[in-house]
């Protein structure tokens, strides 16, 4: 499955690398319960791209998962995970696009790092959650 996605990404925007997110603890399901997710890194254009990771950035990131509550998106990601991705590949003032924003974690991380952001989500209830989260983040950042 990974190879299929990598080939597809390479044809569309240029597959670069894979990162393993070690979520810690057991995942959902039975038998083998996956406690990781793959992040596929791609870039549009070549060869210039931003890289703020220095020379020794590991490709296994150990960031604890979030267990969603009833009022959260079922696959919510930690802000720290999305902030790490954004911080590695963008600079302050850059634009971050999340075409599957869920409840807005990537947008919250982008705001915290001084990036502009756009989110797209098909489920209206998650859009409402994202709007509330971003409003709370704006208040937090303004010190109010």
Secondary structure, DSSP 8 states (H G I E B T S, - for coil): -HHHHHHHHHHHT-EEEEEEEE--S--SSSSS---EEEEEEE-SSSS-----S-S---SEEE-------TTS-TT---HHHHHHHHHHH--TT-EEEETT-TTTHHHHHHHHTT-EEEE--S-HHHHHHHHHHHHHHHHHHHT-
